[in-house]
Amino acid sequence: MYYRTSTYLCEFGFRLACSTYYSASLCRCYRKDDVNVVVDVTDWGYRVGEIEVVVSSKEEVPAAVAKIEHLAKQMGEQDAVF
């Protein structure tokens, strides 16, 4: 069930950074450089992904948004099922 998500993100150069099970959900965090992708999966099959870039100043926000949008566009062009 989780194999496809891991394989898909690894194709973009991400590596599993952490994996936590809490309540009825599994949370997996993937990291590549300064970009994090967090995938939450419930035990009833619902999945949600987040792309995060942490910045230390508001001046860095436009570049972070551009990275997020670029990765989201790349990932959206693939036929992936999470």
OpenMM code with the backbone's topology and positions (N, CA, C; nanometers):
from openmm import Vec3, app, unit

residues = "MET TYR TYR ARG THR SER THR TYR LEU CYS GLU PHE GLY PHE ARG LEU ALA CYS SER THR TYR TYR SER ALA SER LEU CYS ARG CYS TYR ARG LYS ASP ASP VAL ASN VAL VAL VAL ASP VAL THR ASP TRP GLY TYR ARG VAL GLY GLU ILE GLU VAL VAL VAL SER SER LYS GLU GLU VAL PRO ALA ALA VAL ALA LYS ILE GLU HIS LEU ALA LYS GLN MET GLY GLU GLN ASP ALA VAL PHE".split()
positions = [
    Vec3(0.0826, -0.1197, 0.0000),
    Vec3(0.0000, 0.0000, 0.0000),
    Vec3(0.0867, 0.1256, 0.0000),
    Vec3(0.1931, 0.1285, 0.0795),
    Vec3(0.2771, 0.2473, 0.0899),
    Vec3(0.3938, 0.2433, -0.0073),
    Vec3(0.4159, 0.1284, -0.0691),
    Vec3(0.5293, 0.1109, -0.1598),
    Vec3(0.5250, 0.2095, -0.2752),
    Vec3(0.4070, 0.2294, -0.3325),
    Vec3(0.3971, 0.3173, -0.4487),
    Vec3(0.4330, 0.4608, -0.4132),
    Vec3(0.3914, 0.5083, -0.2954),
    Vec3(0.4243, 0.6445, -0.2531),
    Vec3(0.5744, 0.6596, -0.2383),
    Vec3(0.6376, 0.5655, -0.1698),
    Vec3(0.7825, 0.5727, -0.1500),
    Vec3(0.8559, 0.5688, -0.2820),
    Vec3(0.8184, 0.4779, -0.3689),
    Vec3(0.8830, 0.4657, -0.4994),
    Vec3(0.8664, 0.5930, -0.5800),
    Vec3(0.7462, 0.6475, -0.5789),
    Vec3(0.7158, 0.7689, -0.6548),
    Vec3(0.8026, 0.8847, -0.6075),
    Vec3(0.8083, 0.9069, -0.4765),
    Vec3(0.8869, 1.0185, -0.4247),
    Vec3(1.0360, 0.9960, -0.4453),
    Vec3(1.0817, 0.8734, -0.4376),
    Vec3(1.2238, 0.8440, -0.4620),
    Vec3(1.2628, 0.8752, -0.6055),
    Vec3(1.1693, 0.8625, -0.6971),
    Vec3(1.1970, 0.8981, -0.8365),
    Vec3(1.2305, 1.0465, -0.8505),
    Vec3(1.1825, 1.1284, -0.7573),
    Vec3(1.2115, 1.2717, -0.7571),
    Vec3(1.3314, 1.3044, -0.6689),
    Vec3(1.3996, 1.2020, -0.6174),
    Vec3(1.5193, 1.2240, -0.5374),
    Vec3(1.4948, 1.2376, -0.3886),
    Vec3(1.3721, 1.2150, -0.3433),
    Vec3(1.3422, 1.2248, -0.2008),
    Vec3(1.3785, 1.0953, -0.1307),
    Vec3(1.4186, 1.1062, -0.0051),
    Vec3(1.4500, 0.9910, 0.0780),
    Vec3(1.3661, 0.9966, 0.2044),
    Vec3(1.3256, 0.8802, 0.2529),
    Vec3(1.2457, 0.8722, 0.3746),
    Vec3(1.3266, 0.9257, 0.4912),
    Vec3(1.2721, 1.0243, 0.5617),
    Vec3(1.3411, 1.0852, 0.6747),
    Vec3(1.2825, 1.0385, 0.8076),
    Vec3(1.1531, 1.0085, 0.8111),
    Vec3(1.0916, 0.9592, 0.9338),
    Vec3(0.9610, 0.8888, 0.8999),
    Vec3(0.9182, 0.8038, 0.9909),
    Vec3(0.7928, 0.7326, 0.9751),
    Vec3(0.7318, 0.7166, 1.1133),
    Vec3(0.6093, 0.7642, 1.1317),
    Vec3(0.5449, 0.7621, 1.2622),
    Vec3(0.4028, 0.7132, 1.2477),
    Vec3(0.3621, 0.6251, 1.3377),
    Vec3(0.2233, 0.5799, 1.3393),
    Vec3(0.1581, 0.6389, 1.4628),
    Vec3(0.0486, 0.7102, 1.4429),
    Vec3(-0.0245, 0.7661, 1.5553),
    Vec3(-0.1731, 0.7495, 1.5298),
    Vec3(-0.2449, 0.7166, 1.6356),
    Vec3(-0.3899, 0.6955, 1.6283),
    Vec3(-0.4219, 0.6013, 1.5129),
    Vec3(-0.4908, 0.6500, 1.4111),
    Vec3(-0.5301, 0.5661, 1.2970),
    Vec3(-0.4592, 0.6098, 1.1700),
    Vec3(-0.3435, 0.6751, 1.1843),
    Vec3(-0.2738, 0.7283, 1.0676),
    Vec3(-0.1257, 0.6933, 1.0696),
    Vec3(-0.0708, 0.6833, 0.9516),
    Vec3(0.0728, 0.6671, 0.9339),
    Vec3(0.1238, 0.7953, 0.8699),
    Vec3(0.2262, 0.8520, 0.9272),
    Vec3(0.2861, 0.9740, 0.8732),
    Vec3(0.4267, 0.9404, 0.8273),
    Vec3(0.4548, 0.9682, 0.7006),
    Vec3(0.5895, 0.9478, 0.6472),
    Vec3(0.6414, 1.0803, 0.5944),
    Vec3(0.7646, 1.1108, 0.6312),
    Vec3(0.8280, 1.2361, 0.5905),
    Vec3(0.9429, 1.2046, 0.4958),
    Vec3(0.9463, 1.2742, 0.3856),
    Vec3(1.0520, 1.2581, 0.2861),
    Vec3(1.1246, 1.3909, 0.2728),
    Vec3(1.2552, 1.3847, 0.2482),
    Vec3(1.3339, 1.5075, 0.2405),
    Vec3(1.4278, 1.5029, 0.1214),
    Vec3(1.4378, 1.6190, 0.0554),
    Vec3(1.5374, 1.6402, -0.0497),
    Vec3(1.5832, 1.7845, -0.0362),
    Vec3(1.7086, 1.8011, -0.0029),
    Vec3(1.7648, 1.9347, 0.0198),
    Vec3(1.6808, 2.0065, 0.1258),
    Vec3(1.6221, 2.1206, 0.0923),
    Vec3(1.5425, 2.1948, 0.1901),
    Vec3(1.3920, 2.1779, 0.1689),
    Vec3(1.3521, 2.0765, 0.0916),
    Vec3(1.2103, 2.0521, 0.0637),
    Vec3(1.1670, 1.9246, 0.1354),
    Vec3(1.0567, 1.9336, 0.2077),
    Vec3(0.9984, 1.8187, 0.2763),
    Vec3(0.8649, 1.7843, 0.2131),
    Vec3(0.8389, 1.6560, 0.2001),
    Vec3(0.7075, 1.6078, 0.1585),
    Vec3(0.6586, 1.5176, 0.2705),
    Vec3(0.5415, 1.5498, 0.3253),
    Vec3(0.4813, 1.4713, 0.4326),
    Vec3(0.3573, 1.4042, 0.3757),
    Vec3(0.3482, 1.2726, 0.3931),
    Vec3(0.2333, 1.1969, 0.3453),
    Vec3(0.1679, 1.1307, 0.4656),
    Vec3(0.0427, 1.1643, 0.4898),
    Vec3(-0.0364, 1.1029, 0.5962),
    Vec3(-0.1329, 1.0042, 0.5330),
    Vec3(-0.1387, 0.8825, 0.5892),
    Vec3(-0.2268, 0.7781, 0.5385),
    Vec3(-0.3066, 0.7228, 0.6555),
    Vec3(-0.4384, 0.7263, 0.6438),
    Vec3(-0.5219, 0.6705, 0.7499),
    Vec3(-0.5419, 0.5218, 0.7270),
    Vec3(-0.5871, 0.4533, 0.8306),
    Vec3(-0.6089, 0.3097, 0.8153),
    Vec3(-0.7341, 0.2791, 0.7328),
    Vec3(-0.8127, 0.3811, 0.6976),
    Vec3(-0.9276, 0.3598, 0.6087),
    Vec3(-0.8990, 0.4060, 0.4660),
    Vec3(-0.7709, 0.4365, 0.4353),
    Vec3(-0.7295, 0.4607, 0.2984),
    Vec3(-0.7209, 0.6053, 0.2539),
    Vec3(-0.7529, 0.7012, 0.3377),
    Vec3(-0.7444, 0.8419, 0.3006),
    Vec3(-0.5985, 0.8859, 0.3057),
    Vec3(-0.5533, 0.9571, 0.2045),
    Vec3(-0.4148, 1.0046, 0.1980),
    Vec3(-0.4110, 1.1526, 0.1655),
    Vec3(-0.3191, 1.2208, 0.2285),
    Vec3(-0.2980, 1.3624, 0.1995),
    Vec3(-0.1480, 1.3892, 0.2028),
    Vec3(-0.1033, 1.4696, 0.1093),
    Vec3(0.0382, 1.5037, 0.1031),
    Vec3(0.0587, 1.6530, 0.1167),
    Vec3(0.1700, 1.6896, 0.1758),
    Vec3(0.2047, 1.8302, 0.1946),
    Vec3(0.3468, 1.8509, 0.1454),
    Vec3(0.3669, 1.9589, 0.0744),
    Vec3(0.5020, 1.9975, 0.0328),
    Vec3(0.5395, 2.1182, 0.1180),
    Vec3(0.6539, 2.1090, 0.1856),
    Vec3(0.6942, 2.2147, 0.2781),
    Vec3(0.8364, 2.2621, 0.2484),
    Vec3(0.8557, 2.3920, 0.2617),
    Vec3(0.9889, 2.4516, 0.2598),
    Vec3(0.9933, 2.5487, 0.3771),
    Vec3(1.0855, 2.5280, 0.4686),
    Vec3(1.0981, 2.6144, 0.5857),
    Vec3(1.1920, 2.7294, 0.5514),
    Vec3(1.1482, 2.8500, 0.5840),
    Vec3(1.2292, 2.9693, 0.5583),
    Vec3(1.2536, 3.0429, 0.6890),
    Vec3(1.3569, 3.1243, 0.6910),
    Vec3(1.3888, 3.1987, 0.8128),
    Vec3(1.3539, 3.3467, 0.8031),
    Vec3(1.3133, 3.3908, 0.6845),
    Vec3(1.2739, 3.5312, 0.6703),
    Vec3(1.1669, 3.5437, 0.5627),
    Vec3(1.0916, 3.6514, 0.5690),
    Vec3(0.9847, 3.6695, 0.4706),
    Vec3(1.0392, 3.6924, 0.3301),
    Vec3(1.1644, 3.7371, 0.3200),
    Vec3(1.2255, 3.7565, 0.1891),
    Vec3(1.2460, 3.6238, 0.1150),
    Vec3(1.2540, 3.5145, 0.1879),
    Vec3(1.2753, 3.3829, 0.1284),
    Vec3(1.1450, 3.3170, 0.0803),
    Vec3(1.0316, 3.3752, 0.1178),
    Vec3(0.9024, 3.3144, 0.0857),
    Vec3(0.8791, 3.2999, -0.0650),
    Vec3(0.9021, 3.4023, -0.1478),
    Vec3(0.8776, 3.3858, -0.2915),
    Vec3(0.9560, 3.2700, -0.3534),
    Vec3(1.0821, 3.2536, -0.3142),
    Vec3(1.1626, 3.1430, -0.3679),
    Vec3(1.1092, 3.0090, -0.3191),
    Vec3(1.0640, 3.0039, -0.1936),
    Vec3(1.0070, 2.8802, -0.1387),
    Vec3(0.8781, 2.8429, -0.2115),
    Vec3(0.7940, 2.9420, -0.2368),
    Vec3(0.6688, 2.9175, -0.3096),
    Vec3(0.6993, 2.8662, -0.4500),
    Vec3(0.8003, 2.9247, -0.5139),
    Vec3(0.8373, 2.8803, -0.6489),
    Vec3(0.8842, 2.7348, -0.6478),
    Vec3(0.9634, 2.6951, -0.5465),
    Vec3(1.0079, 2.5557, -0.5355),
    Vec3(0.8892, 2.4618, -0.5183),
    Vec3(0.7964, 2.5005, -0.4312),
    Vec3(0.6786, 2.4176, -0.4044),
    Vec3(0.5940, 2.4032, -0.5306),
    Vec3(0.5692, 2.5136, -0.5974),
    Vec3(0.4876, 2.5097, -0.7199),
    Vec3(0.5555, 2.4283, -0.8293),
    Vec3(0.6864, 2.4410, -0.8407),
    Vec3(0.7602, 2.3654, -0.9424),
    Vec3(0.7501, 2.2149, -0.9156),
    Vec3(0.7724, 2.1752, -0.7902),
    Vec3(0.7638, 2.0333, -0.7565),
    Vec3(0.6210, 1.9810, -0.7741),
    Vec3(0.5227, 2.0596, -0.7318),
    Vec3(0.3830, 2.0175, -0.7471),
    Vec3(0.3481, 1.9988, -0.8944),
    Vec3(0.3968, 2.0878, -0.9785),
    Vec3(0.3714, 2.0754, -1.1227),
    Vec3(0.4387, 1.9509, -1.1784),
    Vec3(0.5657, 1.9266, -1.1401),
    Vec3(0.6354, 1.8064, -1.1845),
    Vec3(0.5592, 1.6805, -1.1437),
    Vec3(0.5204, 1.6760, -1.0191),
    Vec3(0.4520, 1.5583, -0.9657),
    Vec3(0.3139, 1.5417, -1.0281),
    Vec3(0.2484, 1.6517, -1.0609),
    Vec3(0.1177, 1.6477, -1.1206),
    Vec3(0.1191, 1.5951, -1.2628),
    Vec3(0.2327, 1.6031, -1.3270),
    Vec3(0.2458, 1.5552, -1.4636),
    Vec3(0.2636, 1.4049, -1.4697),
    Vec3(0.2840, 1.3415, -1.3570),
    Vec3(0.3030, 1.1971, -1.3502),
    Vec3(0.1684, 1.1291, -1.3248),
    Vec3(0.1561, 1.0057, -1.3671),
    Vec3(0.0380, 0.9263, -1.3386),
    Vec3(0.0646, 0.8468, -1.2117),
    Vec3(0.0498, 0.9116, -1.0989),
    Vec3(0.0774, 0.8444, -0.9712),
    Vec3(-0.0489, 0.8346, -0.8894),
    Vec3(-0.0581, 0.7250, -0.8202),
    Vec3(-0.1689, 0.7050, -0.7269),
    Vec3(-0.1079, 0.6887, -0.5903),
    Vec3(-0.1449, 0.7758, -0.4997),
    Vec3(-0.0937, 0.7657, -0.3629),
    Vec3(-0.1881, 0.6823, -0.2816),
] * unit.nanometer
topology = app.Topology()
chain = topology.addChain("A")
for resn in residues:
    res = topology.addResidue(resn, chain)
    for name in ("N", "CA", "C"):
        topology.addAtom(name, app.Element.getBySymbol(name[0]), res)
